[in-house]
Amino acid sequence: MNILFVVPRIPTPPDTGGKIRTHNLLKQAMAHGHHVTLLPFCGPDKMSAKTVLQALVKGLPVSVSKYRSHAMAKEIIRVIDEQKIDLVHFDHIHM
């Protein structure tokens, strides 16, 4: 099975709780013979005032607004089409 993992950041080194979880999920998926494509979100690590304001105006949680990106949505669609993805895993609830 071809799996696309959309993650907030690259999970290496696995030195925080979220990265450890993601690292182990990826390791298990590959151990079961699945082909995994990792697609990290390439955005700012810190929340800006603009992000907070946009979240308030749109009525979204700030953590969701931080990861909202039309460019990322287009990239996900491109990868799904090009690599014949069977399953998309969005890692962490805010993704």
N, C-alpha and C positions, 0 to 999 in steps of 0.2 A: 504494500500500500504506500502511496506517495502522500506524505503528510507535510503540510506547511505549518510551521510554528511561528506565530507572530508574537514577538516578545518586546518588552519595554527597553531592554538593554541586553547586550551580549552577556551570557551567563558564566563567563570565565574571567577571573578565577572564581570558583564557587565559594565566596567568602561572606555571603550574607544569606539570611533565611530564604529570600525569594530566589536568589541565584542557585542555591543548593537544591531547592525544589525543582527548578527548571532543568538544571544539570541532570538530575536523576530521572526526570521524565524523558528527556532526550536520550539518555543512556539506555533506558528500558525499551523505548521505541526502536532504537537501532539494534538492540540485542534480540528483539523479536523479528528482525529482518525487514523492517520498514525503512524506506528511503525518506530521510528528513531534510527539508529545506528550512533554514533558519532565517527569519526576516526580522531584524531588530528595528525598532522605532528610532529614527535618527532625529531627535528633537532636543530642545534644551533640557538640561537636568533640573534647572531651577524654574519655579513658577514666576512669571512676570506679572506686573500689575495688569497688563493687557489681557493675559489669560484669565485672571481672576474676574476682571470686568466683563469679559465675554461670557464667562460662566454665569455670572449674575444676570446679565441681559437675556441669555438664552434659557435660563432656568436649569442649567446642568450642574452636576457636581464639579468642583474645580478639578479633581483628579481625572474626570472624564474629559473635560475641556482641554486639559494639558495634552492629551493624546489624540485629539481630534485633528485630522489632517487629510485634505483632499488628495494631496500628493501620495500619501501612504495608501489610501484607498485605491488609487489608480495602480500603484505598484503591486498591491495584493492581487488585484484582478489580472494584471499582466502575468504574474508568476503562476497563478491558477491556470490560465490559458496556455502558457508556454510549457509548463512542466506536467500538465495533466494531473493536477492535484486531486486526490480522492477525499481528503479531510483537512480542514483548517482548524488549528488549535490556537485560540487567542489566550495567551498566558497572562494570568492575573486578571481580576475582575474589571479593572479600569481600562484594559485594552479593548 
